[in-house]
Amino acid sequence: MSEASSQADHADLVSDIIAAHQEQPGALLPILHALQDAIGYVPGDTLPIIASGLNLSRAEVHGVVTFYHYFRSSPPGRHTIQICRAEACQAMGSRALEEHARRSLNVDFHQTTGDGEITLLPVYCLGNCACSPSVRVADRVFSHVDAERFDEIVKQLGNTAVEVK
Ligand code: FES
């Protein structure tokens, strides 16, 4: 898909999303969530369209997008790895795991590896506290993840199905 057709697709998509939420009070956040759910991020070229649709300034929309780390301004990697940073996981060594993940992937949280494969994200409790530290890849939660297990997970992400036991 060319960049021009991609931008046209974004314009059509965001117009549909705006139309679906426009009458809702506080429509900006639901619109941004719907857009990111649909394509994985909030492209910069959609901000003026959203601003115009909601009668806001582009700066106001940009301010909200950048305030919430959840919203991405670039496409995510092929895989997303979430590391739990909440209390139970921290007590069981997730800080060391974070350091290892950052160093081994050469990215910080909210960044994507240079090959576009992996986006590293923080998360705050995966409901798996008894088996912490916890990591989620797609819909799968991994328990007792240390550096070695993390490397194993990353290695196996080359396959579409993650089969780490
Ligand atoms: S604190 Fe990490 S899973 Fe609950």
Boltz pocket constraint, residues with backbone or C-beta under 6 A from the ligand:
constraints:
  - pocket:
      binder: B
      contacts: [[A, 84], [A, 85], [A, 86], [A, 87], [A, 88], [A, 89], [A, 90], [A, 124], [A, 125], [A, 126], [A, 127], [A, 128], [A, 129], [A, 132], [A, 133], [A, 134]]
      max_distance: 6.0
